Amino acid sequence: MARFPVIAVLAALVSPTPAFAQSAAPAAPLTLGGVTISGSLRTRVEGWNWFEADANDDYAFSGSLLRASLRRASRRYAWQLELAVPLLVALPDDAIAAVPQGQLGLGANYFAANDGSRHQAAVFLKQALVRLNDVAGVPGQSLSAGRMEFVDGTEVTPKNPTVAAVKRDRVAHRLIGNFAFSHVGRSIDGVQYVRDTPAWNVTALAGRPTQGVFQVDGWGEVDVNLAYAALTHQHAAPGRASEWRLFTIAYGDRRNGVLKTDNRPAAVRRGDADRITLATVGGHYIGAFETARGPIDLLAWGAAQAGAWGTLDHRAVAIAAEAGWQIPNATLRPWVRGGYDYASGDSDPNDRRHGTFFQVLPTPRVYARFPFFNLMNIGDAFAEVLLRPSTSLTGRVDVHALRLADANDLWYSGGGAFQPSTFGYTGRPSNGARNLATLLDASAEYAVSPHAAVGVYGGLVRAGAVVESTYPKSSNAQFGYVELTVRF
């Protein structure tokens, strides 16, 4: 079978970028009558070579997202109004195979989520919120209401650059995210409370996620209730810095007629119309320590869940343990990291307990850069090297050894509810195997000016027994893209 030349496409698309390098530094923000006007345009061409299937597994398409924002801020209040315009071009109309092979990459996801047209565009309200500052005369206390983006783990931006980077890349988006990688994204309609001091932060959120993600119409809500609360503490001392957070999430899926994705037989799942009501409690710790041989960082993250998965009791856990070392080198500034992520699976599809860790509403691509899996029923042993030769150029290489946590459960992908009638997660059978795949990928990002950046990514999957049992014709898959982001 002919394979899409991912590397050639990336090279061809990167070649025009030197013109941007001659752009002048951005002007001061445009302000009219106290209102600041800003925005961004991100455009990406994606090439997919999914595991060889009984439909088109080899295609390319492009997606763009334009965001335009008006905002005004004062000491007492602030407001923001933002519109989003997603555009999808040349989606594959033949990249959906029969179950269990299913949708073959994100191009198929976009096509299935919309009206069956290969070209899609829409305009919708991305954010519309008002924030009251220093509520009740208490400095650092604020209350926001309206449509907003929210990402768990981003309540505080640490001053220590190592802690900030680990938190951004390995904590944020794990359970609640804006799905920023997609060409539509996700927002929350609700209210948010914040109490912020130099060392402590309390954040609470209650709301409902919007439609979007793969569906270009992001106006409506999904009938899912979400509540979140977190306590975060930061500590800094000479030669070390740390942060810990405790959080809890309440999730209630109230949608009727939506078939749950789990390892029970289809007939049993079709007969289960009860709601999903889950509570998640967890926390994280990040530490950064200066040593004579370079900074070292440590990360521990964990969560436990309980509640009702339809007619089943739900009990599940997930953990992450990671460490990193920034090797002294003035030229490449290498940062080596590694660790293990684990999320429980379900051991028996016929008992009264559901044991698959539920990832709630994440941005899965942060942790699965080739998004053929997510952090459900998974064991992910990984190593990565980050290279930072200049402030304008960064590169990263990862390798992941992926195994299912339980061979009696499914191989899961997806990032949560985004449509009234679509569950948001898909599951393919394991067929009694645990070895999912080995993933090797690399990326680079170059800031061609203060307001424009180019990114490239390429990933290669070597299938394990789980994948081969569903896609017996192929042992490899490839995914690559080139992306341009301009902020104005």
C-alpha positions in Angstrom: 0.0 0.0 0.0 1.3 3.5 -0.9 2.3 5.6 2.1 1.8 9.3 2.5 5.2 11.0 2.4 5.0 12.8 5.8 8.6 14.0 5.9 8.4 15.4 2.3 5.2 17.3 3.2 6.7 18.7 6.3 9.8 19.9 4.4 7.8 21.5 1.7 5.6 23.4 4.1 8.4 24.6 6.2 10.4 26.0 3.3 8.3 29.3 2.9 8.8 30.3 6.5 12.0 32.5 6.2 9.7 35.3 4.9 8.3 35.5 8.4 11.7 35.9 9.9 11.9 39.4 8.4 8.7 40.5 10.2 9.1 43.4 12.5 8.5 43.1 16.2 4.8 43.3 17.0 3.4 46.7 17.7 1.9 47.6 21.1 -1.5 46.0 21.7 -4.3 47.9 19.9 -6.5 49.7 22.4 -9.6 51.6 21.5 -11.6 53.4 24.3 -9.9 51.2 26.9 -10.7 48.0 25.0 -7.8 45.8 24.0 -8.1 44.0 20.6 -6.1 40.8 20.1 -6.2 37.4 18.5 -4.4 34.5 16.9 -4.4 32.3 13.8 -3.1 28.8 13.9 -3.0 26.7 10.8 -1.8 23.1 10.5 -1.5 20.5 7.8 -1.7 16.9 9.1 -0.6 13.7 7.4 -2.0 10.4 8.8 -0.8 6.9 8.1 -3.1 4.9 10.4 -2.6 1.2 10.9 -3.6 -0.5 7.7 -7.4 -1.0 7.7 -10.4 -1.9 5.6 -10.8 1.8 4.7 -8.6 4.8 3.8 -5.9 4.9 6.4 -3.5 7.2 4.4 -4.6 10.8 3.9 -3.8 14.5 4.7 -6.0 17.4 5.5 -5.6 21.0 6.9 -7.3 22.8 9.8 -7.1 26.4 11.0 -8.5 28.2 14.0 -8.9 32.0 14.1 -9.6 33.6 17.5 -10.4 37.3 17.9 -10.8 38.8 21.3 -12.0 42.1 23.0 -11.2 42.7 26.6 -11.1 45.4 29.2 -9.5 45.3 32.6 -9.5 47.6 35.6 -8.7 47.2 39.3 -12.3 46.3 40.1 -13.4 44.3 37.2 -12.5 42.8 33.8 -14.5 41.4 30.9 -13.6 39.5 27.7 -15.5 38.6 24.5 -13.9 36.2 22.1 -15.1 34.6 18.8 -13.6 31.5 17.2 -13.6 30.5 13.5 -12.5 26.9 12.8 -11.9 25.9 9.2 -11.3 22.3 8.0 -10.3 21.5 4.4 -10.1 18.2 2.6 -11.3 15.9 5.4 -11.2 12.2 4.3 -14.7 10.9 3.6 -13.6 7.2 3.4 -11.5 6.8 6.6 -14.1 5.1 8.8 -14.0 1.3 8.8 -16.4 -1.2 10.4 -16.1 -1.8 14.2 -13.7 -2.5 15.8 -11.3 -0.7 13.4 -13.5 2.4 13.5 -12.3 5.9 12.8 -8.8 6.0 11.4 -7.2 9.1 12.8 -8.4 12.6 13.7 -9.4 13.4 10.1 -12.0 10.7 10.4 -13.1 12.1 13.8 -13.7 15.5 12.3 -15.6 14.1 9.4 -17.9 11.9 11.6 -18.6 14.7 14.1 -20.0 17.1 11.5 -22.5 16.9 8.6 -20.6 14.6 6.3 -18.9 17.3 4.3 -15.2 17.3 3.5 -15.0 21.0 4.1 -16.2 22.6 7.4 -16.3 26.1 8.8 -18.2 27.9 11.6 -18.3 30.9 13.8 -19.1 30.7 17.5 -18.6 32.3 20.9 -15.4 31.0 22.4 -15.4 33.1 25.6 -17.7 35.7 27.1 -17.0 36.4 30.8 -17.0 39.0 33.5 -14.6 38.9 36.4 -15.0 40.9 39.7 -11.7 41.6 41.4 -11.1 42.0 45.2 -14.5 40.7 46.0 -15.8 41.9 49.4 -12.7 44.1 49.6 -10.4 41.1 49.9 -7.2 41.5 47.8 -6.6 38.5 45.5 -10.2 37.3 45.7 -12.1 37.2 42.4 -15.3 35.8 40.9 -15.8 35.1 37.2 -19.0 34.1 35.4 -19.8 33.3 31.8 -18.1 31.2 29.1 -14.4 30.6 29.8 -11.5 28.2 29.1 -10.3 26.2 32.1 -7.4 23.8 32.5 -6.8 21.9 35.7 -3.3 22.4 37.2 -2.9 25.9 35.8 -4.4 27.8 38.8 -1.0 29.2 39.6 2.0 29.9 37.4 5.2 29.1 39.5 8.0 31.6 39.5 10.6 28.8 39.3 11.0 28.1 35.6 11.6 24.3 36.1 8.5 23.9 38.2 6.5 26.0 35.8 7.7 23.9 32.8 7.0 20.5 34.5 3.6 21.7 35.6 2.7 23.0 32.1 3.8 19.9 30.3 3.2 17.0 32.8 0.4 18.2 35.1 -1.9 20.5 33.3 -4.7 19.1 31.1 -4.6 15.6 32.7 -8.3 15.6 33.8 -9.8 18.9 32.6 -8.5 20.7 29.5 -9.6 23.0 26.7 -8.6 20.4 24.0 -6.5 23.1 22.5 -4.8 20.7 20.0 -8.1 20.3 18.1 -9.2 22.9 15.6 -12.2 23.8 17.7 -11.5 23.3 21.4 -13.6 23.3 24.5 -14.9 25.9 26.9 -16.8 25.8 30.2 -20.1 27.7 30.8 -20.0 28.4 34.6 -18.6 30.4 37.5 -15.1 30.4 39.0 -13.9 31.6 42.4 -10.2 32.3 43.1 -8.5 33.3 46.3 -4.8 34.0 45.6 -2.0 34.9 48.0 1.8 34.8 47.4 2.0 31.2 48.8 -1.5 29.8 48.6 -4.3 29.5 46.0 -7.8 28.3 46.3 -9.8 27.8 43.0 -13.3 26.5 42.6 -15.3 26.0 39.4 -18.8 24.8 38.6 -20.1 24.6 35.1 -20.9 22.6 32.0 -18.6 21.9 29.0 -19.4 23.3 25.6 -19.8 21.4 22.4 -16.8 21.5 20.0 -13.5 19.6 20.0 -14.2 17.9 16.6 -17.6 19.4 15.9 -17.1 22.9 14.4 -20.3 24.3 15.9 -19.2 25.2 19.4 -22.3 27.2 20.5 -24.2 24.6 22.5 -23.5 22.9 25.8 -23.2 19.2 26.6 -25.5 17.9 29.3 -22.7 17.2 31.7 -22.2 18.8 35.1 -18.7 19.6 36.3 -17.4 20.9 39.6 -13.8 21.4 40.6 -11.9 22.6 43.7 -8.2 22.8 44.4 -5.8 24.1 47.0 -2.3 24.9 45.8 0.8 25.8 47.9 4.1 27.0 46.6 7.4 27.1 48.5 10.7 28.6 47.5 14.1 28.6 49.3 17.7 29.0 48.1 18.5 26.2 45.7 15.0 24.6 45.7 11.4 25.2 44.9 8.3 23.1 45.1 4.6 23.1 44.7 1.8 20.8 45.9 -1.9 20.7 45.0 -4.9 18.9 46.3 -8.0 18.7 44.1 -11.4 17.2 43.8 -13.7 16.8 40.7 -17.4 16.0 40.6 -18.6 14.8 37.2 -22.2 13.9 36.2 -23.1 12.8 32.7 -26.8 13.4 32.3 -27.2 12.6 28.6 -29.9 10.2 27.7 -29.5 7.5 25.1 -25.7 7.8 24.9 -24.0 4.3 24.7 -21.2 4.1 27.3 -17.8 2.9 26.2 -16.6 0.1 28.4 -15.7 -3.6 28.2 -19.2 -5.0 28.7 -21.0 -6.7 25.8 -22.8 -4.2 23.6 -26.2 -5.7 24.5 -25.6 -5.1 28.2 -24.4 -1.5 27.6 -27.5 -0.7 25.5 -29.6 -1.8 28.4 -27.8 0.5 30.8 -29.5 4.0 30.7 -28.4 5.1 34.1 -26.2 8.1 34.5 -22.5 8.4 35.2 -21.8 10.2 38.5 -18.2 10.2 39.7 -16.0 11.8 42.3 -12.2 12.2 41.8 -9.8 13.2 44.5 -6.1 13.6 44.0 -3.0 15.8 44.1 0.4 16.5 42.8 3.9 17.4 44.0 6.6 19.0 41.9 10.1 19.7 43.3 13.1 21.4 41.6 16.5 21.2 43.2 19.8 23.0 42.2 22.8 20.7 42.2 26.4 21.0 41.2 25.7 18.8 38.2 22.6 20.7 37.1 18.9 21.1 38.2 16.9 18.0 39.1 13.1 17.8 39.2 10.7 15.3 40.7 7.0 14.9 40.0 4.4 12.7 41.7 0.7 12.8 40.7 -2.2 10.6 41.7 -6.0 10.3 41.7 -8.6 8.0 43.0 -12.2 7.7 41.8 -15.5 6.4 43.2 -19.1 6.6 42.2 -21.6 5.1 39.7 -20.9 4.1 36.2 -24.5 3.6 35.1 -25.7 0.5 36.9 -22.1 -0.4 38.1 -20.1 0.8 41.0 -17.0 2.7 39.9 -13.6 2.4 41.6 -10.4 3.4 39.8 -6.9 4.9 40.4 -4.2 6.6 38.4 -0.6 7.6 39.3 2.4 9.2 37.7 6.0 9.3 38.9 8.6 11.2 36.9 12.1 12.8 37.2 14.3 15.0 35.2 17.9 16.3 34.9 19.0 19.4 33.1 22.5 18.5 32.0 25.0 21.4 32.1 25.7 22.2 28.5 25.8 25.8 27.2 25.1 24.8 23.6 22.1 22.5 23.6 20.9 22.9 27.2 19.6 19.3 27.3 16.8 18.3 29.7 16.4 14.5 30.1 13.2 13.3 31.7 11.5 9.9 32.2 8.8 8.2 34.2 5.8 6.0 34.4 2.1 6.7 34.1 -0.5 4.2 35.2 -4.3 4.2 35.0 -6.3 1.3 36.1 -8.4 -0.9 33.9 -11.3 -3.2 34.4 -10.5 -6.8 35.2 -14.0 -8.4 34.7 -16.7 -7.2 32.3 -19.3 -9.4 34.0 -19.1 -8.3 37.6 -20.8 -5.3 39.3 -17.7 -3.0 39.4 -16.2 -0.7 36.7 -12.5 -0.3 37.3 -11.3 1.8 34.3 -9.9 5.1 35.3 -12.0 7.8 33.7 -10.0 10.8 32.3 -13.0 13.2 32.6 -12.5 16.1 30.1 -8.8 16.2 29.3 -6.6 17.4 26.5 -5.3 13.9 25.7 -2.7 15.0 23.1 -0.6 16.6 25.8 0.2 13.1 27.1 -0.3 11.2 23.8 1.4 13.3 21.2 0.4 10.7 18.6 -3.2 10.5 19.9 -4.0 6.8 19.2 -4.3 6.3 23.0 -5.1 8.2 26.2 -4.5 7.8 30.0 -7.2 5.1 30.5 -6.3 1.4 31.2 -2.7 2.2 30.3 0.8 1.8 31.5 3.2 4.3 29.9 6.9 4.0 30.5 8.6 6.9 28.7 11.8 8.8 28.3 12.3 12.2 26.6 15.1 14.6 25.7 14.4 18.3 25.4 17.0 20.4 23.6 17.0 24.2 23.9 19.8 25.6 21.7 18.4 29.1 21.8 15.4 31.1 23.1 13.8 30.8 19.7 14.4 27.1 19.0 13.4 24.0 21.0 13.4 20.3 20.1 12.1 17.2 21.8 12.4 13.5 21.2 10.2 10.9 23.1 10.0 7.1 23.3 7.0 5.4 25.0 6.5 1.7 25.8 2.8 1.3 26.1 1.0 -1.6 27.7 -2.6 -2.0 28.8 -3.1 -2.1 32.5 -5.5 -4.9 32.2 -5.8 -7.4 29.3 -9.6 -7.9 30.0 -10.3 -4.2 29.3 -10.2 -2.1 26.1 -7.7 0.0 24.3 -9.1 3.5 24.8 -8.7 6.8 23.0 -10.5 10.2 23.0 -10.9 13.1 25.3 -14.4 13.2 26.7 -17.9 14.5 25.9 -18.2 17.0 23.1 -21.6 16.2 21.5 -25.0 15.4 22.8 -25.1 11.9 21.2 -21.4 11.0 21.2 -19.8 9.5 24.3 -16.5 11.0 23.7 -14.3 8.0 24.2 -13.8 5.0 22.0 -12.6 1.5 22.9 -11.1 -1.3 20.8 -10.8 -4.9 22.0 -7.5 -6.1 23.5 -8.2 -9.7 22.5 -6.5 -10.8 25.7 -3.2 -9.0 25.0 -1.5 -6.2 26.9 1.4 -5.0 24.7 -0.2 -2.0 22.9 2.7 -0.3 21.0 6.0 1.5 21.1 5.9 5.1 20.1 8.9 7.2 18.9 8.3 10.8 18.1 10.1 14.1 17.6 9.1 17.7 17.4 10.6 21.2 17.0 9.3 24.7 17.4 10.9 27.9 16.1 9.9 31.4 17.0 10.5 33.2 13.7 9.4 36.5 15.4 7.9 37.6 18.7 4.5 37.1 17.2 4.9 34.0 14.9 6.1 30.4 15.4 6.5 27.3 13.3 6.1 23.8 14.7 6.7 20.4 13.2 6.0 17.0 14.6 6.5 13.4 13.4 5.6 10.2 15.2 6.1 6.5 14.4 4.2 3.6 16.1 5.4 0.0 16.1 2.3 -2.0 16.9 2.1 -4.6 19.7 -0.2 -7.5 20.0 -3.2 -5.4 21.0 -3.0 -3.3 17.9 -2.2 -6.2 15.6 -5.3 -8.1 16.8 -7.5 -5.3 15.3 -5.2 -4.3 12.4 -3.5 -7.5 11.3 -2.4 -6.1 8.0 0.0 -3.5 9.4 2.5 -3.2 12.2 3.3 0.5 11.8 1.5 3.9 11.8 2.8 7.4 11.2 1.5 10.9 12.0 3.1 14.2 11.2 2.2 17.8 10.8 3.5 21.3 10.3 1.9 24.2 12.0 2.1 28.0 11.9 0.8 30.2 14.7 0.5 34.0 14.4 -0.6 36.2 17.3 -1.8 39.7 16.8 
